[in-house]
Amino acid sequence: MGRASIRTKVVLLFAALALLLLVSVGLAAYALNYQKLVTQYGDLASSAAELAATEVEGDAVARYLQSGEDDSYRRTQAQLSNIKDRLGLRFLYISVPHADVNDAVYVFDVPIPGEDMSLISRIGDHTGQSDVYDITSGVMKTGETAQSRRITTGEYGYLLSAYAPLKNSVGDTVAVVGVDVDMTLVIRQTVQQTLQLLALMAGVIVLFVLLALWITNRSVVTPVKRLSEHMAAFDKNADTLTLSPFTARGHDEIAVMAHSFNDMAENIRAYVENLRVVTADKQRIATELSVANTIQSAMLPRIFPYAPDRPEFSVYATMEPAKSVGGDFYDFYILHGPEKMGTHLAFVVADVSGKGIPAALFMVIAKSLIKTGALQGLTPAQVLTQVNGQLCENNDAGMFVTVYMGLLELATGKLTVANAGHNPPLIRRRDGKYEWLRHKAGFVLAGLPNRPYTDVEMQLYPGDRLFLYTDGVTEMQDAGQQLYGEARLMETLEASDGAPCGVMELLPFVRASVDAFAGGAEQADDVTMLALDWYGPEQQVKVN
């Protein structure tokens, strides 16, 4: 079932209000007419009783009760009957209270047409109700008309009664005249007058409702409907937003609403146009970031296994940026001596401050400068010292990078390392456990110029393993913002020995542990790891 339109709702509302008004007027009119007619017929009954009292000779009442009917009685009966018929009374009677029976005895009781009641049959036999006795007794005592009119329902019907005293020649009250008016006549006339008034009021209300509907339809319903259709048209044209402003006459609330809609439509048009531009820019930036990510990934060694013709070592590394591009990087390459034979393996793990494009640009510069220094034959500490000076020049952005660099002599296992504010790596001796390489670290690169860095030398033995990482591993947070931490990293590496894991299996093993700990929490920092196994001189057997 469809929703009713606003015009239908307004018509139904006015119809309901008209019906309610008509019912209210009808009830009020009925109550007023009823009260008015009861008063009118009560006055009629009182006047009829007083008129009947003037037609009866008060001195003859005692004779009528003793001697019965005579010519005078019959003439009086005829006059009373004429009054009753002429005034349309239901009953007209004259009674005296009879103390012995606590009731009233009727002297005259004008019969209903068709009835024939004689005086003798009424005396002692035809008596009224006890309430008639009470009223007649009161009138007899006071000699004055009873002020209270009575409306009763009984065996004689629904009646409105009034009374008047009948006095003799000396002014004594000898009987009471009673008059009854049929209340059904009062009710009938009340209904008739109420219906006549309702018919007149219905016509007036209908005219008023039609006028109100016309005014409401013209000033409210039609403008609202036009505005609604205009809004629907605007919604249908949402793709193009080509729609002329809505015009509204006057300065009422609908006109204000129309002006507000026009302003809103214009704002939406401007917003959508701006959104299209922003979306296009975002799409362009996303494309550029994708290309940048591809370029950055291509700058890092990604062909594994690396140098498969060199059985002295095995190396593997991964970098997963928190954004499209990152600031972490790793690098490794074989350095050649004067005879152009590969003698040393250089490896680097670094973390640039910040994330995103600025960090990626700084990372490219730092990576290139470090490799340039390494190719010059410098030691790790000398490389870091040289690169720090270069990065400090024109570093207006205030960025810096932490670096861990190593130089491994492949023939002997001699390892020279230098640390520029980076996380300490871990070493696992063959058939041993992991331990931290916590030698003294220098300051970050690009932080302060002229900072010294120190080379640390150590000896690797066949089967030894190095594990390097950035703080994106240990500072990974779960949903409760707890850190993965160094202790959990150590436990994971220890557990990897039971797998067992080569370097290409070790990093996915650690990453799985980190992801399980995070539990789906968003990665907040780049995650970079590098693993290096040294197996000894070429002639030795490779050991996992």
Summary of the structure (lengths in Angstrom):
residues: 544
radius of gyration: 59.5
end to end distance: 76.6
largest distance: 175.0
contacts: 1657
relative contact order: 0.07
helix: 48%
strand: 21%
